[in-house]
Amino acid sequence: MPASISELRSGLSAAIGTLAGVRTYDNIPDAPVAPAAIIELRSIDYDSTFARGADEYRFAVVLISGRADDRTAQARLEGWAQGHGFGSFKTAVEDDPTLGGTCSALRVESASGLQSIEVNNSPHLAIEFSILLYA
């Protein structure tokens, strides 16, 4: 039986949790505490392979580094954005491409540019990653 959306989010949360010091939220929180990763389901494309072989799930993960005036916030974001190496978001998530058997494959597709978002009435730096999963 295919994994549920909740199981896919939990698998992503566990993978992202390997990034040092990052709190993961597999549900959208009212007041996230940075550094934080918020996992959001963006879309599902059913029947990506014939005869109900697999569905495509697209998740967005917003990584919030810290307050915009924090000197280390931008450096932390740039480390997460690297395509490889220690501290890379892509490396952490793709280390187990089946998320412990909850999906058949995954790929971190892209990262948005650095952005400023409002968290708890103060500006924070963030970056958004797009992840494609097959389950």
N, C-alpha and C positions, 0 to 999 in steps of 0.2 A: 504494500500500500504506500502511495506517495506521502511525503512529509506534509504536514500542515503548514500554513503560513506562519503560525506561531513557532513551530519547530525550526523553520528556516531563519526567522528573526533571532531565535535563541542561538542557533549555530553561528550566525554572523556576530552576535554579541560576544560569544566566547572567543572567536578569532580576533576581533577588534580588542578585546580585553587583554591581549598579549602585548599591546602597546603600553609602555611604561607610564603609569599614573593616570591613564584615561578611564573615566567612568563611562560605562555604556548604558544606554537607555534603549530597550527594545520596544518601548511605548513612548509616545511623545510626552515629555514631562512639562509640568507647569513652570518649574523654575530649575533648569539644569545648572549643575555646578561644574565649572570649567576646571581642568580640561575634560571635555565631554564629547561623546559620540551619540548622535540621535539617529536611529534607524527608521526609515520611512519606506513603506511599500508604495511604488509609483505606478506600476502597471503589471498586468498579467496578459500574456498572449497564449491562448489555449491552442492545443494541438500543433505545437511547433514541429513535431514529427508525426508521421502517420499513425493511425489506429490508437490514438491516445498515448503515444509513446512518451511524450514529455510536454510540459508547459514551460514557457519562458517567464521568469519573474524578474522585474527590474526594481532594484532597491536604490534609494539614495541614502547616503550616510553623511550627515553634516557633522564635521569635527569642529568643535569650538575650542580654541586654544586658550584664550584668556582675555582680560581687559585690553582694549586697544592701546592703552598707555603702558602696558606691561612690556618691558624691553625684550623679554624672551618669547613673547607670544608669536611674533612673526617668524623667528628662527624655528620655533616648534612646528609651525605650519609648513615651513619650507622642508623640514625633515620628513614630515608625513607625506608631502607631495612627491618626494623622490621616487623614482620607479623601481628602486632596488635598495638593498642594504638594511642595516639595523635601524629601526625606527620608521621604516617606510610602511605606509598604510597598505600599499599593494602587496608587498612581501608578506606582511602579517596575515592578510585575508587569504591570499592565494597559497599559503603554506600547506593547508589541507583543502584541496579543491573540491572535496565532497562534504565539507563541514561535518565530519564524523559520520558520514553516511546519510545525511539528510537530503543531499542533492547529488545529481550525477556529475555535474561540472559547474564551474563558476569562473568568472573573469572580471577583474576590476577594469572597466572600460575607459574611464576618464576622470579627471579632476577639474573642477571649476577654478577660476582664479581666486585669489584671496579676496575676501569680502568683509565688510563690517556689518554686524547684525546687532540688534538690540536684545539684551538678556538682562532681566531684572532691572530695567530702567537705566542700563549703562551700555555703552558700545563695546562689543567684543569682536575679535578677529575670528574668522571661520573659513572653512573650505568645504566644498561638497564633492563627494565621490559618487560615481555611478557604477553599480554592480549588476551584472547579468548572471542569473542562475538558471540552470535547467533542472527540473524535478518532475 
